[in-house]
Amino acid sequence: MSRRLIRQAAADRFDLVKEIGLKMPDVKVAIRYDGSPVLKAAGVFMAGIATDESAEADSLVVRCDLDDRDLLLEDAPEIYYVTEFYERHPVVLGRLSLLDEDALRDLLSVSHALAMEKSGPRRRDKSPAVRT
C-alpha cells in the first residue's frame, strides 16, 4: 500500500490528482470559470481544488454518493469534511495533505463511476452507430 502523501507545493498539489485521474477512461482536465483545474469524465465534474471560501486551503472536492460521504466523514473526520456550502451537493472535501495515493485512487475511482453514470450513454459514446 502506498503511503506517499500529497505534500508538494500548493501549485503542484493537483498534479497527483491529475496523474491518477487521467489514467481512467474519458477523463480530461478542464479549467473552471475561476481558473482552477478540474477533472471531468465524459464532460461531468469528478474532482477539483475546492475554491469556495468555506473550504480549508488545499482541499480537494470530489464527486461522492451521499451515503459514501457519510461513511467517510464518520471513518476519517481528520481527512474528510463538508461545509454548509458543499453540503447540498453530492461531493466530499478532502485535506490534500492527509490523502495518500491509495485513498486518492479510491476516491477518484468512485467519482469516475458516478460521473460516467451521470453522463449517460449518449455522452459516453459519441461515435456514430454502425448499421449492419
Residue, then its C-alpha position, 0 to 999 in steps of 0.5 A: m500500500s502506498r503511503r506517499l502523501i500529497r505534500q508538494a507545493a500548493a501549485d503542484r498539489f493537483d498534479l497527483v490528482k491529475e496523474i491518477g485521474l487521467k489514467m481512467p477512461d474519458v477523463k480530461v482536465a478542464i479549467r473552471y470559470d475561476g481558473s482552477p483545474v478540474l477533472k471531468a469524465a465524459g464532460v461531468f465534474m469528478a474532482g477539483i481544488a475546492t475554491d469556495e471560501s468555506a473550504e480549508a486551503d488545499s482541499l480537494v472536492v470530489r464527486c461522492d454518493l451521499d451515503d459514501r460521504d457519510l461513511l467517510l466523514e464518520d471513518a476519517p473526520e481528520i481527512y474528510y469534511v463538508t461545509e454548509f456550502y458543499e453540503r447540498h451537493p453530492v461531493v466530499l472535501g478532502r485535506l490534500s495533505l492527509l490523502d495518500e495515493d491509495a485513498l486518492r485512487d479510491l476516491l477518484s475511482v468512485s467519482h469516475a463511476l458516478a460521473m460516467e453514470k451521470s453522463g449517460p450513454r449518449r455522452r459516453d459514446k459519441s461515435p456514430a452507430v454502425r448499421t449492419 
